[in-house]
């Protein structure tokens, strides 16, 4: 199996590099890296249309080639699959991200969007995040994914699996839960400030309210479980389709 690794933290980020070396050590899969050249967190599913995309080639292990791209995470997946800079992958893995990608935050996440881009292009995908900004050891998360990878792929033929892993030592994990996306609601405040040149600017901050119902990804991570959330790209509200059809049929 050929695996494409990407992320939104940048080509040289510890998460993706740890995952690469762990997969090379624990599996027999072919692995390519096509990732942003620098930090691209919270870029969502944006793509680059009005600027060129520059590639920087990296050689590693004396065998593999990797590419750092000047664009967004979604650009990386598009360029890898449709631009042909590597052979077509059988699986896209986006991560390991530093910090969680839970609940409605997935709509802003470059990590999740890169994985979803793979799905849109017909390649099953996994987004994986370490749900902490303080615990910087990616080894347990990388080892877990490498050990479970074939089983997950076997049962994930076309969609996206969003996996969040507790930001704690393996001994403190309590197990695995299959979850739904919870709701992370931000009460944003835009603080107005003035720079030394007298220009006004705004700094975004605010408070976070979370949906902690038992079946959500947010609750699973709070209770130190690995959270696995199956996702797909169809945002249609099927519960409303028939009622809206009835409404417009009467016009």
Secondary structure as UniProt FT lines:
FT   STRAND          2..6
FT   TURN            11..12
FT   HELIX           14..26
FT   STRAND          30..36
FT   TURN            41..42
FT   TURN            44..45
FT   STRAND          55..60
FT   TURN            61..63
FT   STRAND          64..69
FT   HELIX           73..81
FT   STRAND          91..98
FT   HELIX           103..107
FT   HELIX           110..120
FT   TURN            121..122
FT   STRAND          125..131
FT   HELIX           139..154
FT   STRAND          160..166
FT   HELIX           170..172
FT   STRAND          175..178
FT   STRAND          184..194
FT   TURN            196..197
FT   STRAND          200..210
FT   TURN            214..215
FT   HELIX           217..222
FT   TURN            223..224
FT   STRAND          225..231
FT   HELIX           238..249
//
